[in-house]
């Protein structure tokens, strides 16, 4: 045991220190008031809700406000026409613009349609910039050729149709999330291993999302916008040999107790991992197993050879070998245990809150008050908007309470 521990120490010391590249700036900031603008795919509250879930669990003191302004069948032209009412009137600090699926017409490439799409997208960007609103421009998700009747044709149309967006974003000096390229790479890979879409099926009709497609899209957009990968990371020494171990990242470790059968400790994280839903699991191979978005690391050095159960608050969540634990395991993709359960409650609460957001958007924001109503009750729409937002804000405050991390007792003990 002493020889192996010393070998591990030598490995740490043998690796030359390298200057880390500075982390790229994440698009979203604490205290942001965010509008998700788009068509029916945005209105579905799939990718937008999962982005909201990431921001809430990763920044439990983020104080975000989330507004979805997706409308089925809409285009960039429609978005530009309603940009003032549906976006700027909400006083956002950040907006994601996600149009193009309907604009291209679901057929062959049409240069005239593309010209309108680019012009109206640019108009939205310029309106946002004039109002000092940060913009993330997104290309839409690639259609799934396995499901959509003319998918092989339309995915090539998409590639050509969305190509100007990158240059537009660069010229306007705004963020660009190339969702199309990432989701196409994923569905192309799916086609080679699951041609009949029997296991991995992100879009129920080839382009509208089911939950697997929602997380595929959220992963693409968030990683393109430089979302931090690490939730937290902890390294624990399981024996009494004195070697240097990396400091915890995003958490504190206390009450470490070592024994012949393993080690126990208390861990308090600064954030929560995403609660990986069971219907997300078929997407994991096409999203880097969420290592670049949901890394919740545990490393245990100095264990005797063998298999070990990892338990949290007495609930077994995983089994790994001593070698795997010494290399580090990612517990971010667990679908059980107290940390998953807490994060999952956040998701449930977000879905409930968003039903209020939907009602406010379609029944108040989008409602045109007749002139005679304003004559009888001046400011009625403004008052109703404020009233609804007060209730949404109260629900959001409760969500943040649910997202507050708690201390947990971890144990890594020999598997029986």
N, C-alpha and C positions, 0 to 999 in steps of 0.2 A: 504493500500500500504506500509506504514511504517513497519507494522508488518511482511509482507512477505519479504521485503528487509532485515530486521534484521534477519529473519530466514535463508535467503540465506547466509548472512554474518556468522551466527553461523555455517552453514554447512561447509563453507570454513575453519573456524577456528577449527572445530571439527575433520577434517581429519588429522591424524598424518602425519608429513613429513616423507617421505621414501626416502632413497638413491636410485637414479635411476641407473639402470645397464648401464654401458658404452655402447654407440652405437657400434654395430659391424662395422668393416671397410668395406666400399663400395669398390667393386672391381675396378670400373672405377675411374680415377683421372683426374682433369683438365689438359689440354694440351696433353691428350692421343691421339695417332694415332692408331686407332682401326681397326683390320681386322676381319670381320665375315667370318669364313671358314666353308663350308659345302656342302650339295648336293642341289637338286632342291628346297627343302623347304627353304633353305637360299637364293637361286637364285631368289625366288619369291619376295623378298623385301617386305615381310609382317612383320614378327616379327622383323627383323633387322631394318626396317624403323621406327617401333613403339618404339624400344629401342633407336634409334637415336633421335626420337621426344622427348622422356622422358629426355634424357641427355641434349638436346638443350634447352628445356623449363625450366628444373629444374636448369640448370647451364648456364644462358645466357651469361656468360663471360668464359665459359669452354674452348674455343679455341680447340675443338675436330676436328679431321679428321676421316672420316668414309669411309672404303673401304669394299665392299662386294666381296668375292671370292667364291661364291657358284656356283656349276656346276651341272646341272641335271644328275641324274644317278650315281653320284660319291659315292665312299666308302672311308673308312679310308686308304685303300691301295693307292687309287688314290690321296688322300689328302697328304699322306706322300711323294708320288712321285713328287708332284708339290709344296711342302711346301717351298722350297727355292725360286722358281720363283714367286709364287703367294702370299707368305706371307713375308718371310724374306727380299726379295729384296725391299719391300715397307717400310722397316725400322719402323715397328710398335713398340709401347710400350706395346700393349695389343692385345690378340687374343682370340676369342671364337671359340672352336672346337665343331662342331655339326654334327657328323656322326653316322650311325648305322641303319637308316631306310632301306637302300638298302643292307647293309652288312649282315643282318640276313636272307635275301632271301625270305621274305613274306610267309614262310611256317613253318614247324616244326623246332625246335631247332637243330642246326648243330654244334657240338663241334669243328669241324675243322675250320669252318668259324669263330666261336667265337675266336679261338686261333689267327687267322690272324688279326681279328679286334682289339683285345687287344694289340697285338704286334705292329701293325702299329699306333695305337693311342698313345702308349707309345713312339714310335719313334718320333712322332710329338711333343709331350710334351718335350722330351729331346732336340730336335732341338731348340725349342723355349727358353727353359731355358738356353741353351748354348749361345744363342744370347741375353740373359737378357731381354726376352720378357715375361711379365706376362700372364699366361694362365688361362682361365676359361673353364673347360671341361663340356660339356652339354650332358646329355642323351636326345635322341629325344623325340618328343611328342608321346603320346600313340595314337594308331589308334582308330577310333570311331567304335565300334562294331555294331552300328545301321546302318552304311552306308557301310562299307567294307564287301565284300562277306565272306571272311574267318577271319573276325575281331576277333571273339571269340578265335580262335586258335592263331592268330598272336600276339594278345596283351599279351598272356601268353609266347609266344616265346620272345617277346620284354623284358618282365620282367626278364627272365633268361639271355638273351643275354647281356643286359646292366648292370647286377648286378656287374660285376667286375670293373666298372668305378669308383664307390665310393672308393673302396680300392686302385685303381690305383692313384686317385687324392690325397688320404691321404698319400700314400707312397711317392709321388712326391712333397708333400706339396704345392699343387696348389688348386685353388678354384674349387668347383664342384656344378653345378646347376642340381638338380635332376628333370628335366623338366618332365620326364616320369611319376614319381609318382604323381606329382601335376596335370598334365593334365589327367591322368587316373582317379584320384579321381573326377575330374570335369565331365568327360564323363560318368563315372559310375552313378553319381548323375543325369545327364541329362537323362540317360536311365530310371530312375525310374519315372521321371515326364514328360518326352517328348519322349516316346519310338519310335515314328515315325519320330523324328527329324524335326518336323513341325515348331518349334519356334527357338530352339537353335541348330545350325548346324555349328560347327566351321570349318569343313573340307569338301569341296565339294565332294571329292571322298573317304573320310574316313581318309586321311592322308595329302594331300596337302591342304594348308591353303586358306581359304577365309578370308576377313578382321576380322570376329569374331574370327577365329582361330589364326590370327596374334596377336591380343591383348591378347588372352588367353596364348599364348606361351611367348610373351614379359613379361607379368605379372609374369609368373612362373619363367622365367630366372632372371629377375630383382630382384624379392623378394628373390630368392635363393642367389643372389649375394649381399644382404643386402642394396638394394636401399632405401634411406630415404623415409618415408611415407608422411611426412608433406611438403606441398608446403609453406603454411603460415597459421597463426592462429591469430585471433584478437578478443578481448573481449571489449565490449563497455558498459558503464553504461548509461541507458536511463533516469535516473532521477537525482536529485541533492543530494541524500543521499551519504554521504562520506563513501564508503567502498573500501577496497582494491580489485583490480581486477588483474588478471594475466597480465604480460607484453606481448605485441605483440611478436609473433615469426615469423621471416622472413618477416616482413612488418613494416611500420610506419603508425600511425593513427594521423590525425590532423583535425582541424576545426570542432570539435564535437559541434553540435547544438541540444539541447533537446527541445521538445515541448510536449503538451498534447497528440498529436497523434503519437508520435514516436521519432525518432532520425535520424540525418544525420551526415555524416562524410566523410573525404577524406582518401583514403587508397592507399598507394604505396607499392607494393610487391617487394620482391627481385627476384621472379621467377614467372612463369606462370603455371597454371594447364594444364594437358593434355586436348586437345579438344575432348571430348567424342563424337565419331561418332555414328550416329543413328543405324548403323548396329552392333555396339558393345553392344548395350543395352541388347540383350538376354543373353550375357555372364556375365553381372554384378553379378547375383546371384551366379555364380560359381567362382568369383574372389573377394569375400569379399566386393562386391560393390566398389572395388578399394580404400577402406579405408586405405589399407596398401601400397598404391602407389600414391594416388592422393587426399590427404586430404587438402582441402582448407576451413579452418574453420572460422565460424562466430558465436560468442556468444553475445547476447544482454541481459543484466540483468536489471530488474526493469520496464519492460513494464506492462501495465495493461492487464488483461485477454482479450483474443480475438484473431482474426486472423490479420496477418500483411503481407503486400506486401514488398518484398525485391526488390529494383530497383538499377541498376547500370547505371549511366549517363542518368537517366530518362527512361531507358528500364526495365520494370518489368521482373524479371528472376525467381522468386520463391514466394510462399506463405507459411507461417508457423505460428503456434500458438505461443503465448507468452511463453508457457511452453517449446515448442520445441526450441525456440531461446535461452531461458535461459540455456537449456542443451547443446546447441551448434548444429549447422547444418553444413553439408558438402556441399559447393557450387562447389566442384570440378567436379561433374558429370553433370553440366549444359550443355545443347545442344543449348543454345541461349545466346545472350547478348554480350556486347563489349569485355569481356575478352575471352570468347569462340571464338569469331570471330578473335581476334588477334592470338590466339594459332592455330586456323585452318589455317590461312595464312602461319604460319610456316610449317605446315604439307604439304600444297600445294607446297611450295617452296622446301621442302626436296624432294618431289617426282620428281619435275622438275630437281633439281640438280642431283638426282640419275640416271636420264637417261644419263647424261654425264658420270657418274661413270661406268654404264653398258657398254657404248660404249668404254670407255678407257680400261676396263678389257678384253672384248672379242676381240676387234679389234687391241689392241696394246700390252697389257700385255701378252695375250695368243698367240700372233702372233710370229711365228718363222721366223726371218729375214734370207733369204738365204745368204750364204757366199758372193756371187758376189755383193749383194746389199751393204754389209758392205765394200767391196773393193772400190766400187764407192762412197759411202756416209758413211764414218765411223761415228759410234755413232748415226745413224739415229733413232733407236728405243729409245735410251736414251733421245734424244732431243724431240721426239714426246711425250714420257711419261711426261716429264717436262712441255711441252707446254699444254698438256691436264690437268695436275694437277694444273697449274696456273689458268686455267679457272674454274676448280672445286673449288679452294680456293677462287676465287672472288665470286662465287655463295654462298659459305659457309659464307663469310663475310656479304653478304646481308641477309642471313638467320638470323644471329646473330642480325642484326639491327632490323629485324622483331620481334625477341624474346625479345627485351629490354622492360621490364615492364614500364607501364605508370600509372600516378595517375588517380584514378577514384572516382567519387562522389557516395557514397552509401546512400541510404535512406531506412529506415525501418519504415513504416507508416501504420496506421490502414487501413485494407482492406475495401473497400466500398461495 
